[in-house]
Amino acid sequence: MLALSKQTNFQKSRMRTTEIYYILHEAIQTNKKVAIQIEAVDGNGSYQEDIIGSIKKSDSLGIYIKNQKVHYDEIRNIQFYT
């Protein structure tokens, strides 16, 4: 039996700004949860785990999910989370 190593978060496609803003707007209006991959990698070139949750608030620089701020320019990919 093989031991499973920690799952690597693979690179998702980079979305256009208009696509990102559309999903952000829809998520805020309908209070849907989102999964966000930010544009950052660790020393091994792996992406961080997705940031998952409902958008609590937003300002001119980004959004807040739980107590974590995500800047708009950090978002690589965003999807509705089910």
C-alpha positions as CSV (number, residue, x, y, z in Angstrom):
1,M,0.0,0.0,0.0
2,L,1.4,3.4,-0.9
3,A,1.3,6.3,1.5
4,L,-0.3,9.4,0.2
5,S,1.7,12.6,0.4
6,K,0.1,16.0,1.0
7,Q,-1.9,17.0,-2.0
8,T,-0.3,19.6,-4.1
9,N,-2.5,22.5,-5.2
10,F,-2.1,22.6,-8.9
11,Q,-2.0,25.7,-11.1
12,K,-5.4,26.8,-12.3
13,S,-5.9,28.9,-15.4
14,R,-5.3,32.6,-15.0
15,M,-8.6,34.4,-15.4
16,R,-9.2,37.8,-17.1
17,T,-9.9,40.7,-14.8
18,T,-13.4,41.0,-16.1
19,E,-14.2,37.3,-15.3
20,I,-12.8,37.7,-11.8
21,Y,-14.9,40.9,-11.1
22,Y,-18.0,39.2,-12.5
23,I,-17.7,36.3,-10.1
24,L,-16.9,38.6,-7.2
25,H,-19.9,40.7,-7.9
26,E,-22.2,37.7,-8.2
27,A,-20.8,36.1,-5.0
28,I,-21.4,39.3,-3.0
29,Q,-24.9,39.8,-4.4
30,T,-26.0,36.2,-3.7
31,N,-23.7,35.5,-0.7
32,K,-22.2,32.4,-2.4
33,K,-19.0,30.9,-1.2
34,V,-15.9,31.1,-3.5
35,A,-12.6,29.3,-3.8
36,I,-9.7,31.6,-4.7
37,Q,-6.3,30.7,-5.9
38,I,-3.9,33.5,-5.4
39,E,-0.9,34.3,-7.6
40,A,1.8,33.0,-5.2
41,V,3.9,29.9,-5.0
42,D,6.0,28.3,-2.3
43,G,9.7,27.4,-2.6
44,N,8.7,24.2,-4.4
45,G,6.7,26.1,-7.0
46,S,3.4,24.8,-5.6
47,Y,0.4,27.1,-5.2
48,Q,-1.1,27.7,-1.8
49,E,-4.3,26.0,-0.8
50,D,-7.4,27.8,-2.1
51,I,-8.9,30.5,0.1
52,I,-12.5,29.3,0.6
53,G,-15.4,31.1,2.1
54,S,-18.0,33.8,1.8
55,I,-16.9,37.4,1.1
56,K,-17.5,39.4,4.3
57,K,-16.7,42.8,2.9
58,S,-14.6,44.6,0.3
59,D,-12.8,47.9,-0.2
60,S,-10.9,49.6,-3.0
61,L,-7.9,47.1,-2.7
62,G,-9.5,43.8,-2.1
63,I,-12.0,41.5,-0.3
64,Y,-12.2,39.9,3.1
65,I,-12.9,36.2,3.5
66,K,-13.1,35.3,7.2
67,N,-10.4,37.6,8.6
68,Q,-8.1,37.3,5.6
69,K,-7.7,40.1,3.1
70,V,-7.2,39.1,-0.6
71,H,-6.1,41.9,-2.8
72,Y,-7.7,42.0,-6.2
73,D,-4.4,41.8,-8.0
74,E,-3.5,38.6,-6.2
75,I,-6.4,36.6,-7.6
76,R,-5.3,34.1,-10.2
77,N,-8.5,32.1,-10.3
78,I,-11.9,32.3,-8.6
79,Q,-14.8,29.8,-8.7
80,F,-18.0,29.4,-6.9
81,Y,-17.5,26.8,-4.1
82,T,-20.1,24.1,-3.6
